Amino acid sequence: MRIFIARLAGTAVFDPAGDRIGRVRDVVVAMRPNDPPRVHGLVVEVMPRRRVFLSITRVRGIEADAVVFTGTLNMRRFEKRAVETLAIGEMLDLAVEVSGERVTVLDLAMERTRTGEWLITKVAVRRPGRGLRRRGETLVVDWADVQGFAAVQADQGAANLLAAFEETRPADLANALRHLTAKRRAEVAAALDDERLADVLEELPERDQIAILGKLDGDRAADVLGAMDPDDAADLLQDLPPAQAEAMLARMRPDEADPVRRLLTYPENTAGGMMTSEPVVMPPHATIAEALAEIRKQDLTPAVAAAVYVTRPPAETPTGKFLGVAHFQRLLREPPSSLLGGAIDTSIDPIRPDLPLRQVTYYLATYNLVAAPVVDENGRLVGAVTVDDVLDHLLPEDWREHDEQPHEGETTGHAGPEVRGGG
């Protein structure tokens, strides 16, 4: 059975009882001088975003949408050994040679031998485009016919690595980036479009955000910052030296920089310092149907889409006079042709931008809210604090990388405590 490795990325991993325990993120192989690489196992991501090692000897079956293992699964965090290579993270997009021709690695295929071991036996490659053809011919060749995998390349590219993670959430791609070398991270960042890179940066620890942003040229960095949510962009800029942060803001478009500048005027652990300045805002004369259409937009997080904030014009923050909140459950109960102003919840009082984090937490918990309006001294809506904003500030600063820290008494490597997979 021949299995193309890039297609395994994101595949669910199940024990024989049918319980899903994680997803495949990479394949661990050992390079050998004169023979095809031997497959050691799979890198599996289990909750909460911890990468562990699943030996290939424990894999009972591999299908299009499932990997089933038997026996035990090592639950210590995975660390690649010096003799190992990650097939997806490190080998895709390499420039190699086939019969003296320079080609690019698209994928790798592994097969099980008669002795039961798994080897990389085939390589899918693409020839350079010629003439009017932008994409060259794709070939599948034997491993033995390929030269150049051992070479260190200045610019490897990342198109095929990203194709393997195309369907993953930004948080999953961010976690994958954290496990790549600095060089590989820079290549992936260069290959991502601004919107996708902005989404990924929002899921990374601050030091990784700064490192990636620092590898981009000034204009590209400003474009990516502009594509980020203003509150996330403000949090990132707060960690930069003031002169560098101001230089970044100066390169951004004024309509993107202005909300970030406003957020930077508030202390970090206050409602103003953690709020989003782009909640769903609509006038009272809008219909229920129009409001529902707004909160259906795919790019809204569930917390932001939980309510529509009703104000007098203008609808951009800082808005006209704040009138109230229309919760999405109320919108679902109202006739679509009704006016939004008639669905306002008058029992919810807005909070002020200077309200401390502790008080914001009490407010959301007391009224069982996932979001709260933030209104200035002039009665204008300036933003909304969501429960995920609060969690970001309540958790330790390094919470996004906490899964990488060994628990007390743990060691690194492939050996460690195990869970039974059944069978």
Phi, psi and omega in degrees: 000128180256131183232124177277126193292317183301331180285348177281340183302126180087356180293136180290143179249127183238150167274170184298340178282353179094007178274130179279129183247353180167196179224149178288131176245336179194174178234129183265124181232158175245120179286143179228141189303314187240008183228161176299148179300143177266134178277122178273323182169195183245146168269119183245131177265119178248164179289142357263097176057038177258132179265126180234168184256130175245111180299141180297338179289342179270352183279120182267330181200144177232121179236181184297326185235014182199142168243128182246130179243164178226168180079230185239154179239124178292125184257007173282153182297144182280136169227127182291133176280163184299330183272001185253157179226144175269119187297315182282311186291330189240340187256332178294147178075003176294145172269119182231181180237138172233117182054040178080359181259136179284125181223169181245138181283121177265322185196168178229143180245137177246148180222152179267131181274174179296334180276357176097353179273156179256134180231152170279113186248335184230153178228125174271125183229161176236130175285157176297147175291147182235142178061233181278354180279117181283327181247129181282176181291143177261133180232150170245117186236163177291148178305320184296341182271001184251134175237143173117002181293336182276353185284144173269124187248138183293322183223098185276335187080175184209010186302316185280330172297316180293326177298325179292334181251020187300322185268003183276157176289157179305323181296324180288320177294322177298318179295323177295320180299323183296339182264003178265163174292161179302320179298315182291323177299318180296322179293320178294316179300320180294330183276337180286147173284167187301316183295314181294319179295321178298316179298320181290317180301324180296341181260003183257154172299156185303319184293327176288323175301312182295319181296316181291315180299325181292341179274349180269151174291162189304314182293319179295318178300319179294321178296319179293317176301320179294333179278345178285158171299139184306322181292323177290321177296321179295318179300319180294314183295332178295336181271357178265157172303142184308319181295319179292320179297318179294323178296320177296314180299323181295331180278341181285156174297142183304321182290340176268327182284325186301311179297328178293317178300319180297318180295326181290347179280346182264144173301148189300315185264048174231169179303317180294326182283341182245354186286160167268138180266008182233057173286177177279114183241133180216157179280162183293338182275358175291154180272163176300321180299319179294322179295317179296324178295324180293315184280353174281349185301135189294331185279358178276138173286157179304322182293319179292324182281000183286344184206154172249131181262123188259125183218166167284156177300150003280161183269353176269143180288141354288130189277186166287192185304131178284130182254326180158184184244137173247109182284148187296330178295321177295320180299324180292338182268349185266151174300137183304331183275352180293159180275145183297327181300337179275358183247016183286138174271109184273358182275350183260117176271140178289164177250163182266155182298333183272006180294126183294158181308315182302317181289325176298318179299314178300320182299310180297319181291319182298319185257011177053049183254152171257353178201154180219141178286144177244123187235138181276183184293344179264007178080016179263142176286125179249351178167191178216137176264126179253162183297328178289329174299316181295317179299319179303325182271338179278327181286158176301154184301329183263023187297331181292340179246013183298328180296342181277350182271125178298141175290165183304129178089356182274157171239169179266175180105192185271342182273148178163189180298149186230159172242147183283131179264353179093187176088000000 
